């Protein structure tokens, strides 16, 4: 600010002060009134006992005290801010460590899930190959068994035919006393027409040759019984019969053993295939779950990396801002120290006898011995008027703006000396500007923190709502599937009961129908035989009636009750037709009932199988959704904790960033008007509005 036009200047003293460096924009230094102005005010002071140099020294001393105070306050403000920034940086660093650890865990989880899925895939392929191999072995074994059984049927049929042929031949030979030649001829003839006999004949000839060789080997002649009787042949045939029966039993035993062994092997293969298939299905489900776990981990990994990048940026911004603020603070401290040093030197110089005596000796004062000059009195009155006008302006603006600051300034302007009022207003202006700059910086930080917190709260709130909906949906789905499975199980039980009752009723109904059909058939047959007998009798008696001579006296041949015959026969025919109709109707009813029963049983079996598959499907699905529900609940719990943390941080921000009572814009506008009012008051005090 420039000094009043009438005030004398003191260039020598001003030249002693060092030039003030301009502070940075982030932390403004409090503006000081120029030394020339202070000297002018000092010269114009109405106090006769205090010289102008002493007045300047007093004012410089007050400036020094105020500068030291503001320097100390600035240190406290920066120390508080630096402590907060350091704590915030450490907090973000810990959060980054947590995110880094989480990223490592998610990478390990995804890698492990992929590895498990690949391992399960390889095991599934191995099981598929084993199932195919076992199925092929089962098919080949079944084909071999079928071929063996077909061969057994052929061999057993041959043996059975041979045994039958032997028994018939033995019976024939025993019934008549054939000699050897006749017996052999009989066997040869039977071999031509009797199945199995050719094999018997071949075995007989083989046994006969072996017996002949045995006899000739002893040197004895052939036994006569073989030439004249069939007894020896019968013995041979009976021996062959025992042999064939033994071989037939051995064949049947071998077939039974083979069938039993095949059944065991087939059962073992079937059980192994079934177990392998169950293992494969279980591994397929597990592979799907591991693939899902991998996808989920990768999705969360992407989100966590994004959070880490955002946190790293926020940490870097915080540290960068601290570095800038620190540099500005250090620069301000240097400026303040230089200023205080300059003021101290100026005080030292002005306090020296040389300056005080030189000023009194060489500066002409418009002052008389008896009182003040006309110029001093006029200037004093002008300053009093300016001070009064300034105080009145500040009061008016204080009431209009409801400003406690302006009201206090108005009271201070009315109560303090003119020079102190100007200093007070300038200090107040600088304070308001400093507060505005500080609040703007704080507002920018609040906006940034609130925006980041709002985004995080919205994101986590959306995730919580989504997870809550998914959990509720899974709960409802699991409950619904449980109720459906219970209903299906009850329906299965009801079907089983209905099928059993239908079978019992069908068996009873079938037995009754068969009894009715048998009775109707027997009744119709009996009526039919009765009709045949009656019709034959009456027809045989009716034919000769035309040959009777009318001359025969009243002796008439009895031909049966012809008059009643028609009614009896007619009734029997009706009865026969009734039996036939009963049989036909019962057979039709039986066929219809059987068809309905078969349809009901088929439909019930299909329905029961469908319900069984539905229960199995729903059981597997319920298990999957139960596992998914557990995962979702864990996710919900973790996300809720993150949301709670964001809400807690928002509550922490509220006192300094949200709940200020008056909006930031209103505070800025009011402070601007306060500054303008003080500047206008300062112009009034400086005489700029006085013509």
C-alpha positions as CSV (number, residue, x, y, z in Angstrom):
1,X,0.0,0.0,0.0
2,X,1.2,3.5,-0.7
3,X,1.4,6.1,2.1
4,X,-0.8,9.3,2.1
5,X,0.3,12.1,-0.2
6,X,1.0,14.5,2.7
7,X,3.3,12.1,4.6
8,X,7.0,12.7,4.5
9,X,9.2,9.9,3.0
10,X,12.2,8.2,4.6
11,X,14.2,6.7,1.8
12,X,17.3,6.1,3.9
13,X,15.5,3.7,6.2
14,X,13.6,2.0,3.4
15,X,16.9,1.3,1.6
16,X,18.2,-0.6,4.7
17,X,15.4,-3.3,4.4
18,X,16.1,-6.3,2.2
19,X,13.8,-6.9,-0.8
20,X,11.0,-9.4,0.0
21,X,10.9,-12.5,-2.2
22,X,7.4,-13.4,-3.4
23,X,6.0,-16.5,-1.7
24,X,4.5,-19.5,-3.6
25,X,0.9,-19.7,-4.5
26,X,0.2,-22.8,-2.3
27,X,1.1,-21.1,1.0
28,X,0.8,-17.3,0.9
29,X,2.8,-15.1,3.2
30,X,1.0,-12.4,5.1
31,X,1.4,-9.0,3.3
32,X,3.2,-6.3,5.3
33,X,2.5,-2.6,5.1
34,X,5.4,-0.7,3.5
35,X,7.9,0.9,5.7
36,X,7.3,4.3,4.0
37,X,3.6,4.1,5.0
38,X,4.6,3.3,8.6
39,X,7.0,6.2,8.6
40,X,4.3,8.5,7.2
41,X,1.8,7.4,9.8
42,X,4.5,7.8,12.5
43,X,5.3,11.3,11.4
44,X,1.5,12.2,11.3
45,X,1.0,10.8,14.8
46,X,-0.5,13.4,17.2
47,X,1.4,12.2,20.2
48,X,3.9,14.9,21.0
49,X,5.8,12.7,23.5
50,X,6.7,10.0,21.0
51,X,9.1,10.9,18.2
52,X,8.4,9.5,14.7
53,X,11.4,7.2,14.9
54,X,10.2,5.8,18.2
55,X,6.8,5.2,16.7
56,X,8.3,3.3,13.8
57,X,10.4,1.2,16.1
58,X,7.3,0.3,18.1
59,X,5.4,-0.7,15.0
60,X,8.4,-2.7,13.7
61,X,8.6,-4.5,17.0
62,X,4.9,-5.4,16.8
63,X,5.5,-6.6,13.2
64,X,8.4,-8.8,14.4
65,X,6.3,-10.4,17.2
66,X,3.4,-11.0,14.8
67,X,5.8,-12.5,12.2
68,X,7.3,-14.8,14.7
69,X,3.8,-15.9,15.8
70,X,2.7,-16.6,12.2
71,X,5.9,-18.4,11.5
72,X,5.3,-20.7,14.5
73,X,1.7,-21.2,13.5
74,X,2.8,-22.1,10.0
75,X,5.2,-24.7,11.4
76,X,2.4,-26.3,13.4
77,X,0.0,-26.3,10.4
78,X,2.6,-28.0,8.2
79,X,3.7,-30.4,10.9
80,X,0.0,-31.5,11.3
81,X,-0.4,-31.8,7.5
82,X,2.9,-33.7,7.1
83,X,2.0,-36.1,9.9
84,X,-1.4,-36.8,8.2
85,X,0.2,-37.2,4.8
86,X,2.8,-39.6,6.3
87,X,0.1,-41.6,8.1
88,X,-2.0,-41.7,4.9
89,X,1.0,-42.8,2.9
90,X,1.8,-45.6,5.4
91,X,-1.8,-46.6,5.4
92,X,-1.9,-46.8,1.6
93,X,1.4,-48.7,1.7
94,X,-0.1,-51.3,4.0
95,X,-3.1,-51.5,1.8
96,X,-0.8,-52.1,-1.2
97,X,1.0,-54.9,0.6
98,X,-2.4,-56.5,1.4
99,X,-3.5,-56.1,-2.3
100,X,-0.1,-57.5,-3.4
101,X,-0.5,-60.5,-1.1
102,X,-4.1,-61.0,-2.4
103,X,-2.9,-60.9,-6.0
104,X,-0.3,-63.6,-5.2
105,X,-3.0,-65.7,-3.5
106,X,-5.4,-65.2,-6.5
107,X,-2.6,-66.1,-9.0
108,X,-1.8,-69.2,-6.9
109,X,-5.5,-70.1,-6.7
110,X,-6.1,-69.7,-10.4
111,X,-2.9,-71.6,-11.3
112,X,-3.8,-74.4,-8.9
113,X,-7.4,-74.5,-10.2
114,X,-6.1,-74.7,-13.8
115,X,-3.6,-77.4,-12.8
116,X,-6.4,-79.4,-11.0
117,X,-8.7,-79.0,-14.0
118,X,-5.9,-80.3,-16.4
119,X,-5.1,-83.2,-14.0
120,X,-8.8,-84.1,-13.8
121,X,-9.1,-83.9,-17.6
122,X,-6.2,-86.3,-18.0
123,X,-7.7,-88.7,-15.4
124,X,-11.1,-88.4,-17.3
125,X,-9.4,-89.4,-20.6
126,X,-7.7,-92.3,-18.8
127,X,-11.0,-93.5,-17.4
128,X,-12.6,-93.1,-20.8
129,X,-9.9,-95.3,-22.3
130,X,-10.3,-97.8,-19.5
131,X,-14.1,-97.9,-19.9
132,X,-13.8,-98.4,-23.7
133,X,-11.2,-101.2,-23.1
134,X,-13.4,-102.9,-20.5
135,X,-16.5,-102.6,-22.7
136,X,-14.6,-104.2,-25.5
137,X,-13.4,-107.0,-23.3
138,X,-17.0,-107.5,-22.0
139,X,-18.4,-107.6,-25.5
140,X,-15.7,-110.1,-26.7
141,X,-16.3,-112.3,-23.6
142,X,-20.0,-112.3,-24.3
143,X,-19.4,-113.3,-27.9
144,X,-17.0,-116.1,-26.8
145,X,-19.6,-117.2,-24.3
146,X,-22.3,-117.2,-26.9
147,X,-20.1,-119.3,-29.2
148,X,-19.3,-121.8,-26.4
149,X,-23.0,-122.0,-25.5
150,X,-23.9,-122.7,-29.1
151,X,-21.2,-125.4,-29.3
152,X,-22.5,-126.8,-26.0
153,X,-26.1,-127.0,-27.4
154,X,-24.8,-128.9,-30.4
155,X,-22.7,-131.3,-28.4
156,X,-25.4,-131.8,-25.7
157,X,-28.0,-132.4,-28.4
158,X,-25.7,-135.0,-30.0
159,X,-25.2,-136.7,-26.7
160,X,-28.9,-136.6,-25.9
161,X,-29.8,-138.1,-29.3
162,X,-27.1,-140.8,-28.8
163,X,-28.3,-141.6,-25.3
164,X,-31.9,-141.8,-26.6
165,X,-30.8,-144.0,-29.6
166,X,-28.8,-146.3,-27.2
167,X,-31.8,-146.7,-24.9
168,X,-34.1,-147.6,-27.8
169,X,-31.6,-150.0,-29.3
170,X,-31.0,-151.7,-26.0
171,X,-34.7,-152.0,-25.4
172,X,-35.2,-153.4,-28.9
173,X,-32.4,-156.0,-28.5
174,X,-33.6,-157.0,-25.1
175,X,-37.2,-157.5,-26.3
176,X,-36.1,-160.2,-28.8
177,X,-33.2,-162.7,-28.8
178,X,-31.2,-161.4,-31.8
179,X,-28.1,-163.2,-32.8
180,X,-25.0,-161.2,-33.5
181,X,-25.5,-160.7,-37.1
182,X,-29.1,-159.7,-36.7
183,X,-28.2,-157.3,-33.9
184,X,-25.5,-155.6,-36.0
185,X,-28.0,-155.4,-38.9
186,X,-30.5,-153.8,-36.6
187,X,-28.0,-151.2,-35.4
188,X,-27.1,-150.4,-39.0
189,X,-30.7,-150.0,-40.0
190,X,-31.4,-147.8,-36.9
191,X,-28.3,-145.7,-37.9
192,X,-30.0,-144.8,-41.1
193,X,-33.3,-143.5,-39.6
194,X,-32.7,-142.7,-35.9
195,X,-31.0,-139.4,-34.9
196,X,-27.8,-140.0,-32.9
197,X,-27.5,-143.6,-34.0
198,X,-24.6,-143.1,-36.5
199,X,-22.5,-141.9,-33.6
200,X,-23.6,-144.9,-31.5
201,X,-22.8,-147.3,-34.3
202,X,-19.3,-145.8,-34.8
203,X,-18.6,-146.1,-31.0
204,X,-20.0,-149.7,-31.0
205,X,-17.7,-150.7,-33.9
206,X,-14.8,-149.2,-32.1
207,X,-15.6,-151.0,-28.9
208,X,-16.1,-154.2,-30.9
209,X,-12.8,-153.9,-32.6
210,X,-11.0,-153.3,-29.3
211,X,-12.7,-156.3,-27.7
212,X,-11.8,-158.5,-30.7
213,X,-8.1,-157.5,-30.5
214,X,-8.2,-158.2,-26.8
215,X,-9.5,-161.8,-27.3
216,X,-7.1,-162.6,-30.2
217,X,-4.3,-161.4,-28.1
218,X,-5.0,-164.2,-25.6
219,X,-5.0,-166.9,-28.4
220,X,-8.5,-168.0,-27.6
221,X,-11.2,-168.5,-30.3
222,X,-14.0,-165.9,-30.6
223,X,-16.8,-166.4,-28.1
224,X,-19.9,-168.2,-29.6
225,X,-22.3,-166.0,-27.7
226,X,-21.3,-163.1,-30.0
227,X,-22.2,-165.2,-33.0
228,X,-25.6,-166.5,-31.8
229,X,-26.9,-164.1,-29.2
230,X,-27.1,-160.3,-28.7
231,X,-26.1,-160.4,-25.0
232,X,-22.6,-159.2,-25.6
233,X,-23.8,-156.5,-27.9
234,X,-26.2,-155.3,-25.3
235,X,-23.4,-155.2,-22.7
236,X,-21.3,-153.1,-25.1
237,X,-24.3,-150.8,-25.8
238,X,-25.0,-150.4,-22.1
239,X,-21.3,-149.6,-21.5
240,X,-21.6,-147.0,-24.3
241,X,-24.8,-145.7,-22.7
242,X,-23.0,-145.2,-19.4
243,X,-20.1,-143.6,-21.2
244,X,-22.4,-141.2,-23.1
245,X,-24.4,-140.3,-20.1
246,X,-21.2,-139.6,-18.2
247,X,-19.8,-137.4,-21.0
248,X,-23.2,-135.6,-21.3
249,X,-23.1,-134.9,-17.5
250,X,-19.5,-133.7,-17.9
251,X,-20.5,-131.5,-20.8
252,X,-23.4,-130.1,-18.8
253,X,-21.2,-129.5,-15.8
254,X,-18.5,-127.9,-17.9
255,X,-21.2,-125.6,-19.5
256,X,-22.6,-124.7,-16.1
257,X,-19.1,-123.9,-14.8
258,X,-18.3,-121.8,-17.9
259,X,-21.6,-120.0,-17.6
260,X,-21.0,-119.3,-13.9
261,X,-17.4,-118.1,-14.6
262,X,-18.6,-115.9,-17.4
263,X,-21.3,-114.5,-15.2
264,X,-18.8,-113.6,-12.5
265,X,-16.4,-112.1,-15.0
266,X,-19.2,-110.2,-16.7
267,X,-20.5,-109.0,-13.3
268,X,-16.9,-107.9,-12.4
269,X,-16.5,-106.0,-15.7
270,X,-19.9,-104.4,-15.3
271,X,-19.2,-103.3,-11.8
272,X,-15.8,-102.0,-12.8
273,X,-17.3,-100.1,-15.8
274,X,-20.0,-98.7,-13.6
275,X,-17.5,-97.6,-10.9
276,X,-15.2,-96.1,-13.6
277,X,-18.2,-94.2,-15.1
278,X,-19.2,-92.9,-11.6
279,X,-15.6,-91.8,-11.0
280,X,-15.6,-90.2,-14.4
281,X,-18.8,-88.3,-13.7
282,X,-17.5,-87.2,-10.3
283,X,-14.2,-86.0,-11.9
284,X,-16.1,-84.2,-14.6
285,X,-18.2,-82.3,-12.0
286,X,-15.0,-81.6,-10.0
287,X,-13.3,-80.3,-13.2
288,X,-16.2,-78.0,-13.9
289,X,-16.0,-76.7,-10.4
290,X,-12.2,-76.1,-10.6
291,X,-12.7,-74.4,-13.9
292,X,-15.3,-72.1,-12.4
293,X,-13.0,-71.4,-9.4
294,X,-10.2,-70.5,-11.8
295,X,-12.5,-68.1,-13.7
296,X,-13.7,-66.5,-10.5
297,X,-10.1,-66.1,-9.2
298,X,-9.0,-64.5,-12.5
299,X,-12.0,-62.1,-12.4
300,X,-11.2,-61.1,-8.8
301,X,-7.5,-60.9,-9.8
302,X,-8.3,-58.3,-12.5
303,X,-10.4,-56.2,-10.0
304,X,-7.7,-56.5,-7.4
305,X,-5.0,-55.3,-9.8
306,X,-7.2,-52.4,-10.8
307,X,-7.6,-51.5,-7.1
308,X,-3.9,-51.8,-6.6
309,X,-3.2,-49.5,-9.5
310,X,-5.7,-46.9,-8.1
311,X,-4.2,-47.2,-4.6
312,X,-0.7,-46.7,-6.0
313,X,-1.8,-43.6,-7.9
314,X,-3.4,-42.2,-4.7
315,X,-0.3,-42.9,-2.7
316,X,1.9,-41.3,-5.3
317,X,-0.4,-38.2,-5.5
318,X,-0.4,-37.9,-1.7
319,X,3.4,-38.1,-1.5
320,X,3.8,-35.7,-4.5
321,X,1.5,-33.2,-2.9
322,X,3.4,-33.5,0.4
323,X,6.7,-32.9,-1.5
324,X,5.3,-29.8,-3.2
325,X,3.9,-28.5,0.1
326,X,7.1,-29.2,1.9
327,X,9.2,-27.3,-0.6
328,X,6.8,-24.3,-0.4
329,X,6.8,-24.5,3.4
330,X,10.6,-24.5,3.5
331,X,10.7,-21.6,1.1
332,X,8.2,-19.7,3.2
333,X,10.2,-20.3,6.3
334,X,13.3,-18.9,4.6
335,X,11.3,-15.8,3.6
336,X,9.9,-15.3,7.0
337,X,13.3,-15.7,8.6
338,X,14.8,-13.2,6.2
339,X,11.9,-10.8,6.9
340,X,12.4,-11.1,10.7
341,X,16.1,-10.6,10.3
342,X,15.5,-7.5,8.1
343,X,13.0,-6.1,10.7
344,X,15.4,-6.7,13.5
345,X,18.2,-4.9,11.7
346,X,15.9,-2.0,10.9
347,X,14.9,-1.8,14.6
348,X,18.5,-1.8,15.5
349,X,19.4,0.9,13.1
350,X,16.4,3.1,14.0
351,X,17.1,2.7,17.7
352,X,20.6,4.0,17.3
353,X,21.3,7.6,18.5
354,X,22.6,8.6,15.1
355,X,19.3,8.0,13.4
356,X,17.2,9.6,16.2
357,X,19.4,12.7,16.5
358,X,19.8,13.1,12.8
359,X,16.1,13.0,12.2
360,X,15.4,15.6,14.9
361,X,18.2,17.8,13.5
362,X,17.6,17.6,9.8
363,X,13.8,16.9,9.3
364,X,11.7,20.1,9.7
365,X,8.6,19.3,11.6
366,X,5.6,21.5,11.2
367,X,5.3,21.8,15.0
368,X,5.3,24.7,17.4
369,X,6.3,24.8,21.0
370,X,2.8,25.4,22.2
371,X,0.8,22.8,20.2
372,X,0.1,21.2,16.9
373,X,0.2,22.9,13.6
374,X,-2.9,23.6,11.5
375,X,-1.8,20.8,9.1
376,X,-1.4,18.3,11.9
377,X,-4.8,19.2,13.3
378,X,-6.5,18.9,9.9
379,X,-4.8,15.6,9.2
380,X,-5.9,14.3,12.6
381,X,-9.5,15.3,12.0
382,X,-9.4,13.7,8.5
383,X,-8.1,10.4,9.9
384,X,-10.8,10.4,12.6
385,X,-13.5,10.9,10.0
386,X,-11.9,8.2,7.8
387,X,-11.7,5.8,10.8
388,X,-15.4,6.5,11.7
389,X,-16.5,6.0,8.1
390,X,-14.5,2.7,7.8
391,X,-16.0,1.5,11.1
392,X,-19.5,2.4,10.0
393,X,-19.0,0.6,6.6
394,X,-17.7,-2.5,8.4
395,X,-20.7,-2.5,10.7
396,X,-23.2,-2.2,7.8
397,X,-21.5,-5.0,5.9
398,X,-21.2,-7.1,9.1
399,X,-25.0,-6.9,9.7
400,X,-25.8,-7.5,6.0
401,X,-23.5,-10.5,5.7
402,X,-24.0,-11.6,9.3
403,X,-20.2,-11.7,9.6
404,X,-18.7,-11.9,13.0
405,X,-15.3,-11.1,11.6
406,X,-16.4,-7.7,10.1
407,X,-18.3,-6.9,13.3
408,X,-15.2,-7.5,15.4
409,X,-13.2,-5.5,12.9
410,X,-15.7,-2.6,13.1
411,X,-15.5,-2.6,16.9
412,X,-11.7,-2.8,16.8
413,X,-11.6,0.1,14.2
414,X,-13.7,2.3,16.5
415,X,-11.7,1.5,19.6
416,X,-8.0,1.5,18.4
417,X,-5.7,4.3,17.1
418,X,-5.7,5.0,13.4
419,X,-2.3,3.4,12.6
420,X,-3.2,0.2,14.5
421,X,-6.6,0.0,12.7
422,X,-4.8,0.0,9.3
423,X,-2.4,-2.7,10.5
424,X,-5.3,-4.7,11.9
425,X,-7.3,-4.5,8.7
426,X,-4.3,-5.5,6.6
427,X,-3.6,-8.4,8.9
428,X,-7.2,-9.5,8.8
429,X,-7.1,-9.3,5.0
430,X,-4.0,-11.4,4.8
431,X,-5.6,-13.9,7.3
432,X,-8.8,-14.2,5.2
433,X,-6.7,-14.7,2.0
434,X,-4.6,-17.3,3.8
435,X,-7.8,-19.1,5.1
436,X,-9.2,-19.0,1.6
437,X,-6.2,-20.6,0.0
438,X,-6.0,-23.2,2.8
439,X,-9.7,-23.9,2.5
440,X,-9.4,-24.2,-1.3
441,X,-6.6,-26.7,-0.9
442,X,-8.6,-28.6,1.7
443,X,-11.7,-28.5,-0.5
444,X,-9.7,-30.0,-3.4
445,X,-8.4,-32.7,-1.2
446,X,-11.9,-33.4,0.2
447,X,-13.5,-33.5,-3.3
448,X,-10.9,-36.0,-4.4
449,X,-11.3,-38.2,-1.3
450,X,-15.1,-37.9,-1.3
451,X,-15.2,-38.8,-5.0
452,X,-13.0,-41.8,-4.5
453,X,-14.9,-42.9,-1.4
454,X,-18.2,-42.4,-3.2
455,X,-17.1,-44.5,-6.1
456,X,-15.9,-47.2,-3.8
457,X,-19.1,-47.1,-1.7
458,X,-21.3,-47.3,-4.8
459,X,-19.2,-50.1,-6.3
460,X,-19.2,-52.2,-3.0
461,X,-22.9,-51.4,-2.4
462,X,-23.8,-52.6,-5.9
463,X,-21.7,-55.8,-5.3
464,X,-23.3,-56.3,-1.9
465,X,-26.8,-55.9,-3.4
466,X,-25.9,-58.2,-6.3
467,X,-24.4,-60.9,-4.0
468,X,-27.3,-60.6,-1.6
469,X,-29.7,-61.1,-4.5
470,X,-27.7,-64.1,-5.6
471,X,-27.6,-65.6,-2.1
472,X,-31.4,-65.1,-1.7
473,X,-31.9,-66.6,-5.1
474,X,-29.8,-69.6,-4.3
475,X,-31.5,-70.0,-0.9
476,X,-34.9,-70.0,-2.7
477,X,-33.7,-72.3,-5.4
478,X,-32.3,-74.8,-2.9
479,X,-35.5,-74.7,-0.8
480,X,-37.6,-75.2,-4.0
481,X,-35.5,-78.1,-5.2
482,X,-35.7,-79.7,-1.7
483,X,-39.5,-79.4,-1.8
484,X,-39.6,-80.7,-5.3
485,X,-37.4,-83.6,-4.5
486,X,-39.6,-84.5,-1.5
487,X,-42.6,-84.2,-3.7
488,X,-41.0,-86.4,-6.4
489,X,-40.0,-89.0,-3.7
490,X,-43.6,-89.1,-2.4
491,X,-44.9,-89.4,-6.0
492,X,-42.4,-92.3,-6.5
493,X,-43.7,-94.0,-3.4
494,X,-47.3,-93.4,-4.5
495,X,-46.5,-94.9,-7.9
496,X,-44.9,-97.9,-6.3
497,X,-48.0,-98.4,-4.2
498,X,-50.3,-97.9,-7.1
499,X,-48.3,-100.4,-9.3
500,X,-48.3,-103.0,-6.5
501,X,-52.1,-102.5,-5.9
502,X,-52.7,-102.6,-9.7
503,X,-50.7,-105.8,-10.0
504,X,-52.6,-107.5,-7.1
505,X,-55.9,-106.4,-8.6
506,X,-54.9,-107.5,-12.1
507,X,-53.8,-110.9,-10.8
508,X,-57.1,-111.3,-8.9
509,X,-59.1,-110.1,-11.9
510,X,-57.2,-112.3,-14.3
511,X,-57.8,-115.4,-12.1
512,X,-61.5,-114.5,-11.9
513,X,-61.7,-114.0,-15.7
514,X,-59.9,-117.2,-16.4
515,X,-62.2,-119.1,-14.0
516,X,-65.2,-117.5,-15.7
517,X,-63.9,-118.4,-19.2
518,X,-63.2,-121.9,-18.0
519,X,-66.7,-122.2,-16.6
520,X,-68.2,-120.7,-19.7
521,X,-66.2,-123.1,-22.0
522,X,-67.1,-126.1,-19.9
523,X,-70.8,-125.1,-19.7
524,X,-71.0,-124.4,-23.5
525,X,-69.3,-127.8,-24.2
526,X,-71.7,-129.6,-21.9
527,X,-74.8,-127.8,-23.4
528,X,-73.4,-128.6,-26.9
529,X,-73.1,-132.3,-26.1
530,X,-76.7,-132.2,-24.6
531,X,-78.0,-130.6,-27.7
532,X,-76.3,-133.2,-29.9
533,X,-77.9,-136.0,-27.9
534,X,-81.3,-134.5,-27.9
535,X,-81.3,-133.5,-31.5
536,X,-80.1,-136.9,-32.6
537,X,-82.8,-138.6,-30.6
538,X,-85.7,-136.4,-31.7
539,X,-84.6,-136.4,-35.3
540,X,-84.4,-140.2,-35.3
541,X,-87.9,-140.5,-33.9
542,X,-89.5,-137.9,-36.2
543,X,-88.6,-139.5,-39.6
544,X,-90.7,-142.7,-39.5
545,X,-93.9,-141.0,-38.6
546,X,-94.9,-140.5,-42.2
547,X,-94.9,-144.3,-42.8
548,X,-97.6,-145.1,-40.2
549,X,-100.9,-146.3,-41.6
550,X,-104.0,-144.5,-40.6
551,X,-105.8,-147.9,-40.0
552,X,-103.8,-148.7,-37.0
553,X,-106.0,-148.4,-34.0
554,X,-105.2,-145.7,-31.5
555,X,-101.8,-147.3,-30.7
556,X,-99.3,-144.5,-31.5
557,X,-95.7,-145.0,-31.4
558,X,-94.0,-142.9,-28.7
559,X,-91.5,-140.6,-30.3
560,X,-90.5,-138.7,-27.3
561,X,-91.9,-135.4,-26.0
562,X,-91.9,-133.7,-29.3
563,X,-94.1,-130.9,-28.1
564,X,-91.7,-130.0,-25.3
565,X,-88.6,-130.7,-27.5
566,X,-88.7,-127.4,-29.3
567,X,-88.8,-125.4,-26.1
568,X,-86.0,-127.5,-24.4
569,X,-83.8,-127.4,-27.4
570,X,-84.4,-123.7,-27.9
571,X,-83.6,-123.0,-24.3
572,X,-80.4,-125.1,-24.6
573,X,-79.4,-123.2,-27.7
574,X,-80.0,-119.9,-25.8
575,X,-78.0,-121.2,-22.9
576,X,-75.2,-122.3,-25.3
577,X,-75.2,-118.8,-26.9
578,X,-75.1,-117.2,-23.4
579,X,-72.1,-119.3,-22.5
580,X,-70.5,-118.4,-25.8
581,X,-71.2,-114.7,-25.3
582,X,-70.0,-114.9,-21.7
583,X,-66.8,-116.5,-22.8
584,X,-66.3,-113.9,-25.6
585,X,-67.2,-110.9,-23.4
586,X,-64.9,-112.2,-20.6
587,X,-62.0,-112.7,-23.0
588,X,-62.6,-109.3,-24.4
589,X,-62.8,-107.8,-20.9
590,X,-59.6,-109.7,-19.9
591,X,-57.7,-108.5,-23.0
592,X,-58.9,-104.9,-22.4
593,X,-58.0,-105.1,-18.7
594,X,-54.6,-106.6,-19.5
595,X,-53.9,-103.9,-22.1
596,X,-54.9,-101.2,-19.7
597,X,-52.7,-102.8,-17.0
598,X,-49.8,-103.1,-19.3
599,X,-50.2,-99.5,-20.4
600,X,-50.5,-98.3,-16.8
601,X,-47.4,-100.3,-15.7
602,X,-45.4,-99.0,-18.7
603,X,-46.4,-95.4,-18.2
604,X,-45.7,-95.8,-14.4
605,X,-42.3,-97.3,-15.0
606,X,-41.4,-94.5,-17.4
607,X,-42.8,-91.9,-15.0
608,X,-40.9,-93.5,-12.1
609,X,-37.6,-93.6,-14.1
610,X,-38.1,-90.0,-15.1
611,X,-38.7,-89.0,-11.5
612,X,-35.6,-90.9,-10.5
613,X,-33.5,-89.1,-13.1
614,X,-35.1,-85.8,-12.1
615,X,-34.3,-86.5,-8.4
616,X,-30.7,-87.4,-9.3
617,X,-30.4,-84.3,-11.5
618,X,-31.9,-82.0,-8.8
619,X,-29.7,-83.7,-6.1
620,X,-26.5,-82.9,-8.1
621,X,-27.8,-79.4,-8.9
622,X,-28.7,-78.8,-5.2
623,X,-25.2,-79.9,-4.2
624,X,-23.7,-77.5,-6.8
625,X,-25.9,-74.6,-5.7
626,X,-25.1,-75.3,-2.0
627,X,-21.4,-75.1,-2.8
628,X,-22.1,-71.9,-4.8
629,X,-24.1,-70.5,-1.9
630,X,-21.2,-71.0,0.5
631,X,-18.9,-69.2,-1.9
632,X,-21.4,-66.4,-2.4
633,X,-21.8,-65.9,1.3
634,X,-18.1,-65.7,1.8
635,X,-17.9,-63.2,-1.0
636,X,-20.8,-61.2,0.5
637,X,-19.1,-61.2,3.9
638,X,-15.8,-59.9,2.4
639,X,-17.5,-57.3,0.2
640,X,-19.7,-56.1,3.2
641,X,-16.5,-55.6,5.2
642,X,-15.0,-53.5,2.4
643,X,-18.3,-51.5,2.2
644,X,-18.3,-51.0,6.0
645,X,-14.7,-49.8,5.8
646,X,-15.6,-47.3,3.0
647,X,-18.6,-46.1,5.1
648,X,-16.4,-45.7,8.2
649,X,-13.9,-43.7,6.1
650,X,-16.8,-41.6,4.8
651,X,-17.9,-40.9,8.4
652,X,-14.3,-39.9,9.2
653,X,-14.4,-37.4,6.3
654,X,-17.8,-35.9,7.2
655,X,-16.7,-33.6,10.1
656,X,-14.1,-31.8,8.0
657,X,-15.5,-32.2,4.4
658,X,-19.3,-32.5,4.6
659,X,-20.8,-31.4,7.9
660,X,-19.5,-27.8,7.8
661,X,-22.9,-26.2,8.4
662,X,-22.4,-23.7,5.5
663,X,-21.6,-24.8,1.9
664,X,-18.2,-24.2,0.5
665,X,-19.5,-21.9,-2.2
666,X,-21.4,-19.8,0.4
667,X,-18.3,-19.6,2.6
668,X,-16.2,-18.5,-0.4
669,X,-18.7,-15.9,-1.4
670,X,-19.0,-14.5,2.1
671,X,-15.3,-14.4,2.6
672,X,-14.9,-12.6,-0.8
673,X,-17.4,-10.0,0.4
674,X,-15.6,-9.7,3.7
675,X,-12.3,-9.1,1.9
676,X,-13.9,-6.6,-0.4
677,X,-15.4,-4.8,2.6
678,X,-12.1,-4.7,4.4
679,X,-10.3,-3.5,1.2
680,X,-12.9,-0.7,0.8
681,X,-12.5,0.2,4.5
682,X,-8.7,0.2,3.9
683,X,-9.1,2.6,1.0
684,X,-11.3,4.9,3.1
685,X,-8.6,4.9,5.8
686,X,-6.0,5.6,3.1
687,X,-8.1,8.6,2.0
688,X,-8.7,7.3,-1.5
689,X,-12.4,8.1,-1.3
690,X,-11.8,11.7,0.1
691,X,-11.9,14.4,-2.5
